[in-house]
Amino acid sequence: MNENNLKGKVAIVTGGSGGIGRAIVEKLVEEGASVLFTYFQGNNRADKLISELEKDKQVKAVFVDMKNVSDIKRMFEIAQLEYGGVDILVNNAAQIRTSLIEDITELDYEYIMNVNAKGPLFCMQQAVKSLRDKGSIINISSINTVLPEPEAALYSASKGALEQFSRIAAKEVANREITVNCISPGPINTDLLMNHNPKEVIEQIEAMTPFGRIGEPEDIANIVVFLASSKARWITGQNLRASGGLV
């Protein structure tokens, strides 16, 4: 039974039009929050999500380029105008480019670090300025920071930076009772995973977890709701590895 644990709260979710981000948006709305989510690609998916979820202006989508700090500032300004404030930030938007270290270009480095590290950092900066006291910042990292794979150097490094930002921010905003935590998902049933791996690789991953399956986007969304709720007020500066026992 839905308890509306987040009724009256306002959340920003970056990268909310598909995959894990979409599940997070849906779950936050289910729990009573108003949600502004961002998209960069796939605005048709964003429109579809709004049409499915919109209840009394409870959901709004905005285009944001995470490499652009002015876009990030505008996102918070829109949330303030639409909903009167912000209580929750979920940094979910990210990009992946795989390459051997010997083949990484300067453009590859700048792109991944800008989207996965710079963007979330400046989202957190705006959140520190904008969030109401007792708010929550939740950053989506990856188990790739502790389970490194060949050709994932840039992605793993960018998520490692995000984890360090989170630990330090947790100490800096504790005086306002704002919590800052990371979630590090393992393999999740999203288009990104399924479209870039053959069936046999997915089966190998499933066999490696004690549950014998990969995760679902809802598995991560449920953790986000918990960390954003009053039930998690004593948890901050942590990295919750949600990998089904894989790590």
DRENPA-3360 file (N, C-alpha, C; in nm, 2 decimals, always signed):
BEGIN
1 = MNENNLKG = +0.08/-0.12/+0.00/+0.00/+0.00/+0.00/+0.09/+0.13/+0.00 ~ +0.06/+0.22/-0.09/+0.14/+0.34/-0.10/+0.11/+0.43/+0.02 ~ +0.21/+0.47/+0.09/+0.20/+0.55/+0.21/+0.22/+0.70/+0.18 ~ +0.25/+0.73/+0.05/+0.28/+0.87/+0.01/+0.39/+0.93/+0.10 ~ +0.50/+0.85/+0.12/+0.61/+0.90/+0.20/+0.67/+1.03/+0.17 ~ +0.66/+1.07/+0.04/+0.72/+1.19/-0.01/+0.62/+1.30/-0.05 ~ +0.50/+1.29/+0.00/+0.39/+1.38/-0.03/+0.44/+1.52/+0.01 ~ +0.42/+1.62/-0.08/+0.46/+1.76/-0.06/+0.61/+1.79/-0.09;
9 = KVAIVTGG = +0.69/+1.68/-0.13/+0.83/+1.70/-0.16/+0.84/+1.73/-0.31 ~ +0.95/+1.80/-0.35/+0.98/+1.83/-0.49/+1.11/+1.77/-0.52 ~ +1.12/+1.70/-0.63/+1.24/+1.63/-0.67/+1.28/+1.67/-0.81 ~ +1.42/+1.68/-0.83/+1.47/+1.69/-0.96/+1.55/+1.56/-0.99 ~ +1.52/+1.50/-1.11/+1.58/+1.38/-1.15/+1.65/+1.41/-1.29 ~ +1.78/+1.40/-1.30/+1.84/+1.42/-1.43/+1.84/+1.28/-1.50 ~ +1.82/+1.30/-1.63/+1.82/+1.18/-1.72/+1.70/+1.09/-1.68 ~ +1.58/+1.15/-1.68/+1.46/+1.08/-1.63/+1.37/+1.02/-1.73;
17 = SGGIGRAI = +1.40/+1.02/-1.86/+1.31/+0.98/-1.96/+1.31/+0.83/-2.00 ~ +1.41/+0.76/-1.95/+1.42/+0.61/-1.98/+1.50/+0.54/-1.88 ~ +1.49/+0.40/-1.89/+1.58/+0.32/-1.80/+1.56/+0.34/-1.65 ~ +1.67/+0.35/-1.58/+1.67/+0.37/-1.44/+1.60/+0.50/-1.40 ~ +1.63/+0.61/-1.48/+1.58/+0.74/-1.45/+1.43/+0.74/-1.46 ~ +1.37/+0.67/-1.56/+1.22/+0.67/-1.57/+1.16/+0.60/-1.45 ~ +1.22/+0.49/-1.41/+1.17/+0.42/-1.29/+1.17/+0.50/-1.17 ~ +1.28/+0.58/-1.15/+1.29/+0.67/-1.04/+1.18/+0.78/-1.04;
25 = VEKLVEEG = +1.16/+0.84/-1.16/+1.05/+0.94/-1.17/+0.92/+0.87/-1.13 ~ +0.89/+0.76/-1.19/+0.76/+0.69/-1.16/+0.74/+0.66/-1.02 ~ +0.85/+0.61/-0.95/+0.84/+0.58/-0.81/+0.82/+0.70/-0.72 ~ +0.90/+0.81/-0.75/+0.88/+0.93/-0.67/+0.74/+0.99/-0.68 ~ +0.68/+0.98/-0.80/+0.55/+1.03/-0.82/+0.45/+0.94/-0.74 ~ +0.47/+0.81/-0.75/+0.39/+0.72/-0.68/+0.39/+0.75/-0.53 ~ +0.50/+0.79/-0.48/+0.52/+0.82/-0.34/+0.47/+0.96/-0.30 ~ +0.42/+1.04/-0.40/+0.36/+1.17/-0.37/+0.44/+1.29/-0.40;
33 = ASVLFTYF = +0.56/+1.27/-0.45/+0.65/+1.39/-0.48/+0.61/+1.45/-0.62 ~ +0.63/+1.58/-0.63/+0.63/+1.65/-0.76/+0.77/+1.63/-0.82 ~ +0.78/+1.61/-0.95/+0.91/+1.57/-1.01/+0.93/+1.66/-1.14 ~ +1.05/+1.72/-1.14/+1.10/+1.78/-1.26/+1.21/+1.69/-1.31 ~ +1.20/+1.64/-1.43/+1.31/+1.55/-1.48/+1.36/+1.61/-1.61 ~ +1.49/+1.57/-1.63/+1.56/+1.62/-1.75/+1.57/+1.52/-1.86 ~ +1.58/+1.56/-1.98/+1.62/+1.47/-2.09/+1.72/+1.54/-2.18 ~ +1.80/+1.46/-2.25/+1.89/+1.52/-2.35/+1.86/+1.46/-2.48;
41 = QGNNRADK = +1.84/+1.33/-2.49/+1.80/+1.26/-2.61/+1.66/+1.20/-2.58 ~ +1.59/+1.17/-2.69/+1.46/+1.10/-2.67/+1.36/+1.18/-2.61 ~ +1.33/+1.30/-2.66/+1.23/+1.39/-2.60/+1.09/+1.33/-2.62 ~ +1.07/+1.24/-2.72/+0.95/+1.17/-2.74/+0.92/+1.08/-2.62 ~ +1.02/+1.02/-2.57/+1.00/+0.93/-2.45/+0.96/+1.02/-2.33 ~ +1.02/+1.14/-2.32/+0.99/+1.23/-2.21/+0.84/+1.27/-2.22 ~ +0.79/+1.30/-2.34/+0.65/+1.34/-2.36/+0.56/+1.22/-2.33 ~ +0.60/+1.10/-2.36/+0.52/+0.98/-2.33/+0.51/+0.96/-2.18;
49 = LISELEKD = +0.63/+0.98/-2.11/+0.63/+0.97/-1.97/+0.54/+1.07/-1.90 ~ +0.54/+1.19/-1.95/+0.46/+1.30/-1.89/+0.31/+1.26/-1.91 ~ +0.28/+1.22/-2.03/+0.14/+1.18/-2.06/+0.09/+1.07/-1.97 ~ +0.18/+0.98/-1.93/+0.14/+0.87/-1.85/+0.13/+0.90/-1.70 ~ +0.21/+1.00/-1.66/+0.22/+1.03/-1.52/+0.16/+1.16/-1.47 ~ +0.14/+1.25/-1.56/+0.10/+1.39/-1.52/-0.03/+1.39/-1.45 ~ -0.02/+1.45/-1.33/-0.14/+1.46/-1.24/-0.13/+1.60/-1.17 ~ -0.21/+1.69/-1.22/-0.21/+1.82/-1.16/-0.08/+1.89/-1.16;
57 = KQVKAVFV = -0.01/+1.88/-1.27/+0.12/+1.94/-1.29/+0.23/+1.87/-1.20 ~ +0.21/+1.75/-1.16/+0.30/+1.68/-1.07/+0.43/+1.64/-1.14 ~ +0.43/+1.64/-1.27/+0.55/+1.60/-1.35/+0.58/+1.70/-1.45 ~ +0.71/+1.74/-1.47/+0.75/+1.83/-1.57/+0.88/+1.79/-1.63 ~ +0.90/+1.80/-1.76/+1.02/+1.76/-1.83/+1.09/+1.88/-1.88 ~ +1.22/+1.89/-1.87/+1.30/+2.00/-1.93/+1.42/+1.95/-2.00 ~ +1.46/+2.01/-2.11/+1.58/+1.97/-2.18/+1.70/+2.03/-2.11 ~ +1.79/+1.95/-2.08/+1.92/+2.00/-2.01/+2.04/+1.93/-2.07;
65 = DMKNVSDI = +2.13/+2.00/-2.11/+2.26/+1.95/-2.15/+2.35/+1.95/-2.03 ~ +2.39/+1.84/-1.97/+2.46/+1.83/-1.85/+2.60/+1.89/-1.86 ~ +2.65/+1.91/-1.98/+2.78/+1.98/-2.00/+2.77/+2.13/-1.98 ~ +2.65/+2.18/-1.97/+2.63/+2.32/-1.98/+2.58/+2.37/-1.84 ~ +2.66/+2.44/-1.77/+2.62/+2.49/-1.63/+2.50/+2.58/-1.63 ~ +2.49/+2.66/-1.74/+2.38/+2.75/-1.75/+2.25/+2.67/-1.76 ~ +2.25/+2.56/-1.83/+2.13/+2.47/-1.84/+2.09/+2.42/-1.70 ~ +2.20/+2.38/-1.62/+2.17/+2.33/-1.49/+2.11/+2.44/-1.40;
73 = KRMFEIAQ = +2.16/+2.56/-1.40/+2.11/+2.67/-1.32/+1.96/+2.69/-1.36 ~ +1.93/+2.69/-1.49/+1.80/+2.71/-1.54/+1.70/+2.60/-1.49 ~ +1.75/+2.48/-1.48/+1.67/+2.37/-1.43/+1.62/+2.40/-1.29 ~ +1.71/+2.44/-1.20/+1.67/+2.48/-1.07/+1.58/+2.60/-1.06 ~ +1.60/+2.69/-1.15/+1.51/+2.81/-1.15/+1.37/+2.77/-1.19 ~ +1.36/+2.67/-1.29/+1.23/+2.63/-1.33/+1.16/+2.55/-1.22 ~ +1.23/+2.47/-1.15/+1.18/+2.40/-1.03/+1.12/+2.49/-0.93 ~ +1.20/+2.60/-0.90/+1.16/+2.70/-0.81/+1.03/+2.77/-0.85;
81 = LEYGGVDI = +1.02/+2.80/-0.98/+0.90/+2.87/-1.03/+0.78/+2.78/-1.03 ~ +0.80/+2.65/-1.07/+0.69/+2.56/-1.09/+0.64/+2.51/-0.96 ~ +0.73/+2.48/-0.86/+0.69/+2.41/-0.74/+0.73/+2.48/-0.61 ~ +0.80/+2.59/-0.62/+0.83/+2.67/-0.50/+0.95/+2.63/-0.42 ~ +1.03/+2.54/-0.47/+1.14/+2.49/-0.40/+1.18/+2.35/-0.44 ~ +1.29/+2.30/-0.39/+1.34/+2.17/-0.42/+1.38/+2.10/-0.29 ~ +1.35/+1.97/-0.28/+1.39/+1.89/-0.16/+1.48/+1.78/-0.19 ~ +1.47/+1.73/-0.32/+1.55/+1.61/-0.35/+1.62/+1.63/-0.49;
89 = LVNNAAQI = +1.74/+1.59/-0.50/+1.81/+1.59/-0.62/+1.86/+1.45/-0.65 ~ +1.83/+1.39/-0.76/+1.88/+1.26/-0.81/+1.96/+1.28/-0.93 ~ +2.10/+1.27/-0.92/+2.19/+1.28/-1.03/+2.20/+1.14/-1.10 ~ +2.12/+1.13/-1.20/+2.12/+1.00/-1.27/+2.17/+1.00/-1.41 ~ +2.17/+1.12/-1.48/+2.21/+1.13/-1.62/+2.36/+1.09/-1.63 ~ +2.39/+1.01/-1.73/+2.53/+0.97/-1.76/+2.54/+0.92/-1.90 ~ +2.66/+0.91/-1.95/+2.69/+0.86/-2.08/+2.81/+0.76/-2.06 ~ +2.81/+0.66/-2.16/+2.92/+0.56/-2.16/+2.99/+0.56/-2.30;
97 = RTSLIEDI = +3.12/+0.57/-2.30/+3.20/+0.54/-2.42/+3.31/+0.44/-2.38 ~ +3.31/+0.33/-2.45/+3.41/+0.23/-2.42/+3.53/+0.24/-2.51 ~ +3.65/+0.22/-2.46/+3.77/+0.23/-2.54/+3.89/+0.19/-2.45 ~ +3.98/+0.12/-2.52/+4.11/+0.09/-2.45/+4.18/+0.22/-2.42 ~ +4.25/+0.22/-2.31/+4.32/+0.35/-2.27/+4.41/+0.40/-2.38 ~ +4.47/+0.31/-2.45/+4.56/+0.36/-2.56/+4.49/+0.43/-2.67 ~ +4.36/+0.41/-2.68/+4.28/+0.47/-2.79/+4.19/+0.59/-2.74 ~ +4.19/+0.62/-2.62/+4.11/+0.73/-2.57/+4.16/+0.86/-2.63;
105 = TELDYEYI = +4.07/+0.94/-2.68/+4.10/+1.07/-2.73/+4.07/+1.18/-2.63 ~ +4.12/+1.30/-2.65/+4.09/+1.41/-2.56/+3.94/+1.45/-2.57 ~ +3.88/+1.43/-2.68/+3.74/+1.46/-2.69/+3.66/+1.36/-2.61 ~ +3.70/+1.23/-2.62/+3.63/+1.13/-2.54/+3.64/+1.16/-2.39 ~ +3.76/+1.20/-2.35/+3.78/+1.23/-2.20/+3.69/+1.35/-2.16 ~ +3.69/+1.46/-2.24/+3.61/+1.57/-2.21/+3.46/+1.54/-2.21 ~ +3.42/+1.47/-2.30/+3.27/+1.44/-2.31/+3.23/+1.36/-2.19 ~ +3.29/+1.25/-2.16/+3.25/+1.16/-2.04/+3.27/+1.23/-1.91;
113 = MNVNAKGP = +3.38/+1.30/-1.89/+3.40/+1.37/-1.76/+3.30/+1.49/-1.75 ~ +3.27/+1.56/-1.86/+3.18/+1.67/-1.85/+3.04/+1.62/-1.81 ~ +2.99/+1.51/-1.87/+2.85/+1.47/-1.85/+2.84/+1.39/-1.72 ~ +2.94/+1.31/-1.68/+2.93/+1.22/-1.57/+2.99/+1.28/-1.44 ~ +3.08/+1.37/-1.45/+3.14/+1.43/-1.33/+3.11/+1.58/-1.31 ~ +3.14/+1.66/-1.42/+3.12/+1.80/-1.41/+2.97/+1.83/-1.39 ~ +2.89/+1.77/-1.47/+2.74/+1.80/-1.47/+2.69/+1.77/-1.33 ~ +2.71/+1.65/-1.27/+2.66/+1.62/-1.14/+2.72/+1.71/-1.03;
121 = LFCMQQAV = +2.84/+1.75/-1.05/+2.90/+1.84/-0.95/+2.83/+1.97/-0.94 ~ +2.80/+2.03/-1.06/+2.74/+2.16/-1.06/+2.59/+2.15/-1.03 ~ +2.53/+2.03/-1.05/+2.39/+2.01/-1.00/+2.40/+2.01/-0.85 ~ +2.50/+1.95/-0.79/+2.51/+1.95/-0.64/+2.53/+2.09/-0.59 ~ +2.61/+2.16/-0.66/+2.64/+2.30/-0.62/+2.51/+2.38/-0.62 ~ +2.43/+2.37/-0.72/+2.30/+2.44/-0.72/+2.21/+2.38/-0.61 ~ +2.21/+2.25/-0.59/+2.13/+2.19/-0.49/+2.17/+2.25/-0.35 ~ +2.29/+2.26/-0.32/+2.34/+2.32/-0.19/+2.28/+2.45/-0.17;
129 = KSLRDKGS = +2.27/+2.53/-0.28/+2.21/+2.67/-0.27/+2.06/+2.66/-0.26 ~ +2.00/+2.56/-0.33/+1.85/+2.56/-0.35/+1.77/+2.47/-0.26 ~ +1.83/+2.36/-0.21/+1.75/+2.26/-0.14/+1.71/+2.32/-0.01 ~ +1.59/+2.28/+0.03/+1.54/+2.31/+0.17/+1.61/+2.23/+0.27 ~ +1.62/+2.27/+0.39/+1.68/+2.20/+0.50/+1.62/+2.06/+0.51 ~ +1.70/+1.96/+0.55/+1.66/+1.82/+0.56/+1.63/+1.76/+0.42 ~ +1.69/+1.81/+0.32/+1.67/+1.76/+0.18/+1.76/+1.64/+0.16 ~ +1.76/+1.59/+0.04/+1.84/+1.47/+0.00/+1.91/+1.49/-0.14;
137 = IINISSIN = +2.03/+1.45/-0.14/+2.10/+1.44/-0.27/+2.14/+1.30/-0.29 ~ +2.10/+1.24/-0.40/+2.13/+1.10/-0.43/+2.19/+1.09/-0.57 ~ +2.32/+1.04/-0.57/+2.39/+1.03/-0.69/+2.40/+0.88/-0.74 ~ +2.37/+0.86/-0.86/+2.38/+0.72/-0.92/+2.52/+0.70/-0.97 ~ +2.59/+0.61/-0.91/+2.72/+0.57/-0.95/+2.72/+0.44/-1.02 ~ +2.81/+0.35/-1.00/+2.82/+0.22/-1.07/+2.91/+0.13/-1.00 ~ +2.89/+0.00/-1.00/+2.98/-0.09/-0.94/+3.11/-0.10/-1.02 ~ +3.11/-0.04/-1.14/+3.24/-0.03/-1.22/+3.35/+0.03/-1.14;
145 = TVLPEPEA = +3.32/+0.11/-1.04/+3.43/+0.17/-0.96/+3.50/+0.07/-0.87 ~ +3.43/-0.04/-0.84/+3.50/-0.15/-0.76/+3.51/-0.28/-0.84 ~ +3.45/-0.28/-0.96/+3.46/-0.40/-1.05/+3.50/-0.35/-1.18 ~ +3.62/-0.31/-1.20/+3.66/-0.24/-1.32/+3.67/-0.35/-1.44 ~ +3.63/-0.30/-1.55/+3.64/-0.38/-1.67/+3.72/-0.32/-1.78 ~ +3.79/-0.39/-1.86/+3.87/-0.33/-1.97/+3.78/-0.25/-2.06 ~ +3.83/-0.14/-2.11/+3.77/-0.04/-2.20/+3.67/+0.05/-2.12 ~ +3.66/+0.04/-1.99/+3.57/+0.12/-1.91/+3.64/+0.22/-1.83;
153 = ALYSASKG = +3.76/+0.26/-1.86/+3.84/+0.35/-1.78/+3.77/+0.49/-1.76 ~ +3.73/+0.55/-1.86/+3.67/+0.68/-1.85/+3.54/+0.68/-1.77 ~ +3.45/+0.58/-1.80/+3.33/+0.57/-1.72/+3.35/+0.54/-1.58 ~ +3.44/+0.45/-1.55/+3.47/+0.41/-1.41/+3.53/+0.53/-1.33 ~ +3.62/+0.60/-1.40/+3.69/+0.72/-1.34/+3.59/+0.83/-1.31 ~ +3.50/+0.85/-1.41/+3.40/+0.96/-1.39/+3.31/+0.93/-1.27 ~ +3.27/+0.80/-1.26/+3.18/+0.76/-1.14/+3.26/+0.76/-1.01 ~ +3.39/+0.73/-1.02/+3.47/+0.74/-0.90/+3.48/+0.89/-0.85;
161 = ALEQFSRI = +3.49/+0.98/-0.94/+3.49/+1.12/-0.90/+3.35/+1.16/-0.84 ~ +3.25/+1.11/-0.89/+3.11/+1.14/-0.84/+3.10/+1.09/-0.69 ~ +3.16/+0.97/-0.67/+3.15/+0.91/-0.53/+3.23/+1.00/-0.43 ~ +3.35/+1.06/-0.48/+3.42/+1.14/-0.39/+3.35/+1.28/-0.36 ~ +3.29/+1.33/-0.47/+3.21/+1.45/-0.45/+3.10/+1.43/-0.34 ~ +3.04/+1.31/-0.35/+2.93/+1.28/-0.25/+2.98/+1.27/-0.11 ~ +3.09/+1.21/-0.09/+3.15/+1.19/+0.05/+3.18/+1.33/+0.11 ~ +3.24/+1.41/+0.03/+3.28/+1.55/+0.08/+3.16/+1.64/+0.10;
169 = AAKEVANR = +3.06/+1.63/+0.00/+2.94/+1.71/+0.02/+2.86/+1.68/+0.14 ~ +2.86/+1.55/+0.17/+2.79/+1.50/+0.29/+2.83/+1.57/+0.41 ~ +2.96/+1.60/+0.42/+3.02/+1.67/+0.54/+2.99/+1.82/+0.54 ~ +2.99/+1.87/+0.42/+2.97/+2.01/+0.40/+2.83/+2.06/+0.43 ~ +2.73/+1.98/+0.40/+2.59/+2.02/+0.42/+2.52/+1.96/+0.54 ~ +2.60/+1.89/+0.62/+2.54/+1.82/+0.73/+2.47/+1.91/+0.83 ~ +2.53/+2.04/+0.84/+2.47/+2.13/+0.93/+2.33/+2.17/+0.90 ~ +2.29/+2.15/+0.78/+2.15/+2.17/+0.74/+2.07/+2.05/+0.73;
177 = EITVNCIS = +2.12/+1.94/+0.78/+2.06/+1.81/+0.78/+2.02/+1.76/+0.64 ~ +2.10/+1.80/+0.54/+2.08/+1.75/+0.41/+2.17/+1.62/+0.40 ~ +2.11/+1.51/+0.35/+2.19/+1.39/+0.33/+2.24/+1.38/+0.19 ~ +2.36/+1.32/+0.17/+2.42/+1.30/+0.04/+2.47/+1.15/+0.04 ~ +2.41/+1.08/-0.06/+2.45/+0.94/-0.07/+2.46/+0.90/-0.22 ~ +2.54/+0.79/-0.24/+2.55/+0.73/-0.37/+2.47/+0.59/-0.37 ~ +2.43/+0.56/-0.49/+2.38/+0.42/-0.52/+2.46/+0.37/-0.63 ~ +2.52/+0.25/-0.62/+2.60/+0.19/-0.72/+2.53/+0.07/-0.78;
185 = PGPINTDL = +2.46/+0.08/-0.88/+2.39/-0.03/-0.94/+2.48/-0.13/-1.00 ~ +2.45/-0.26/-1.00/+2.51/-0.36/-1.08/+2.44/-0.36/-1.22 ~ +2.45/-0.47/-1.29/+2.39/-0.48/-1.42/+2.23/-0.47/-1.41 ~ +2.17/-0.38/-1.48/+2.03/-0.35/-1.47/+1.96/-0.37/-1.61 ~ +1.84/-0.43/-1.61/+1.77/-0.46/-1.73/+1.72/-0.33/-1.80 ~ +1.81/-0.27/-1.87/+1.78/-0.15/-1.95/+1.82/-0.17/-2.09 ~ +1.77/-0.08/-2.18/+1.80/-0.09/-2.32/+1.95/-0.08/-2.34 ~ +2.02/+0.00/-2.26/+2.16/+0.02/-2.28/+2.24/-0.11/-2.26;
193 = LMNHNPKE = +2.20/-0.19/-2.15/+2.27/-0.32/-2.12/+2.23/-0.42/-2.23 ~ +2.10/-0.43/-2.26/+2.05/-0.54/-2.34/+2.09/-0.52/-2.49 ~ +2.10/-0.40/-2.53/+2.13/-0.37/-2.67/+2.28/-0.38/-2.70 ~ +2.36/-0.38/-2.60/+2.51/-0.38/-2.62/+2.58/-0.50/-2.57 ~ +2.50/-0.61/-2.54/+2.56/-0.73/-2.49/+2.48/-0.85/-2.55 ~ +2.55/-0.95/-2.60/+2.49/-1.07/-2.65/+2.42/-1.15/-2.54 ~ +2.33/-1.23/-2.58/+2.25/-1.31/-2.48/+2.34/-1.39/-2.39 ~ +2.45/-1.45/-2.44/+2.53/-1.53/-2.35/+2.60/-1.45/-2.25;
201 = VIEQIEAM = +2.63/-1.32/-2.27/+2.69/-1.24/-2.17/+2.59/-1.21/-2.06 ~ +2.47/-1.18/-2.10/+2.37/-1.15/-2.00/+2.35/-1.28/-1.91 ~ +2.35/-1.39/-1.97/+2.33/-1.52/-1.90/+2.45/-1.54/-1.80 ~ +2.57/-1.50/-1.84/+2.68/-1.52/-1.75/+2.67/-1.42/-1.63 ~ +2.62/-1.30/-1.66/+2.61/-1.20/-1.55/+2.50/-1.26/-1.45 ~ +2.39/-1.31/-1.51/+2.28/-1.36/-1.42/+2.34/-1.47/-1.33 ~ +2.42/-1.56/-1.39/+2.47/-1.67/-1.31/+2.57/-1.63/-1.20 ~ +2.63/-1.51/-1.21/+2.72/-1.46/-1.11/+2.65/-1.40/-0.99;
209 = TPFGRIGE = +2.53/-1.37/-1.00/+2.46/-1.31/-0.88/+2.39/-1.42/-0.80 ~ +2.38/-1.41/-0.67/+2.32/-1.51/-0.59/+2.17/-1.53/-0.62 ~ +2.10/-1.42/-0.67/+1.96/-1.43/-0.71/+1.94/-1.49/-0.85 ~ +2.05/-1.51/-0.92/+2.03/-1.57/-1.05/+1.96/-1.48/-1.15 ~ +1.97/-1.35/-1.14/+1.91/-1.25/-1.23/+1.98/-1.12/-1.23 ~ +1.96/-1.04/-1.33/+2.01/-0.90/-1.33/+1.90/-0.82/-1.26 ~ +1.94/-0.70/-1.23/+1.85/-0.61/-1.16/+1.75/-0.54/-1.25 ~ +1.64/-0.49/-1.19/+1.54/-0.42/-1.27/+1.55/-0.27/-1.23;
217 = PEDIANIV = +1.51/-0.18/-1.32/+1.52/-0.04/-1.28/+1.44/-0.01/-1.15 ~ +1.33/-0.08/-1.13/+1.26/-0.05/-1.00/+1.34/-0.09/-0.88 ~ +1.43/-0.18/-0.89/+1.52/-0.21/-0.77/+1.59/-0.09/-0.73 ~ +1.64/-0.01/-0.82/+1.72/+0.11/-0.79/+1.62/+0.22/-0.74 ~ +1.51/+0.23/-0.81/+1.41/+0.34/-0.78/+1.36/+0.32/-0.63 ~ +1.34/+0.20/-0.59/+1.30/+0.18/-0.45/+1.40/+0.23/-0.35 ~ +1.53/+0.21/-0.38/+1.64/+0.26/-0.29/+1.64/+0.41/-0.29 ~ +1.62/+0.47/-0.41/+1.61/+0.62/-0.41/+1.50/+0.67/-0.32;
225 = VFLASSKA = +1.38/+0.61/-0.33/+1.27/+0.65/-0.24/+1.31/+0.64/-0.10 ~ +1.37/+0.53/-0.06/+1.41/+0.51/+0.08/+1.51/+0.62/+0.12 ~ +1.61/+0.65/+0.04/+1.71/+0.75/+0.08/+1.65/+0.89/+0.08 ~ +1.55/+0.91/+0.01/+1.49/+1.05/+0.00/+1.38/+1.06/+0.12 ~ +1.35/+0.96/+0.19/+1.25/+0.96/+0.29/+1.30/+0.99/+0.43 ~ +1.21/+1.02/+0.52/+1.25/+1.05/+0.65/+1.31/+0.93/+0.72 ~ +1.29/+0.81/+0.67/+1.34/+0.68/+0.73/+1.49/+0.67/+0.71 ~ +1.55/+0.75/+0.63/+1.69/+0.74/+0.60/+1.77/+0.86/+0.65;
233 = RWITGQNL = +1.72/+0.93/+0.75/+1.78/+1.05/+0.80/+1.92/+1.03/+0.86 ~ +1.94/+0.91/+0.90/+2.07/+0.88/+0.97/+2.17/+0.82/+0.88 ~ +2.14/+0.82/+0.75/+2.23/+0.77/+0.65/+2.28/+0.88/+0.56 ~ +2.41/+0.91/+0.56/+2.47/+1.01/+0.47/+2.62/+0.98/+0.45 ~ +2.67/+1.02/+0.34/+2.81/+0.99/+0.30/+2.84/+0.85/+0.26 ~ +2.73/+0.77/+0.23/+2.74/+0.63/+0.20/+2.73/+0.60/+0.06 ~ +2.78/+0.48/+0.02/+2.76/+0.43/-0.12/+2.70/+0.29/-0.11 ~ +2.57/+0.29/-0.14/+2.50/+0.16/-0.14/+2.51/+0.08/-0.27;
241 = RASGGLV = +2.58/-0.03/-0.26/+2.60/-0.11/-0.38/+2.48/-0.20/-0.40 ~ +2.41/-0.17/-0.50/+2.28/-0.24/-0.53/+2.31/-0.33/-0.65 ~ +2.37/-0.45/-0.62/+2.42/-0.53/-0.73/+2.37/-0.68/-0.72 ~ +2.27/-0.70/-0.63/+2.22/-0.83/-0.61/+2.32/-0.93/-0.56 ~ +2.42/-0.88/-0.49/+2.52/-0.97/-0.43/+2.64/-0.99/-0.53 ~ +2.64/-0.93/-0.64/+2.75/-0.94/-0.74/+2.88/-0.89/-0.68 ~ +2.87/-0.77/-0.61/+2.98/-0.71/-0.54/+2.94/-0.68/-0.40;
% end
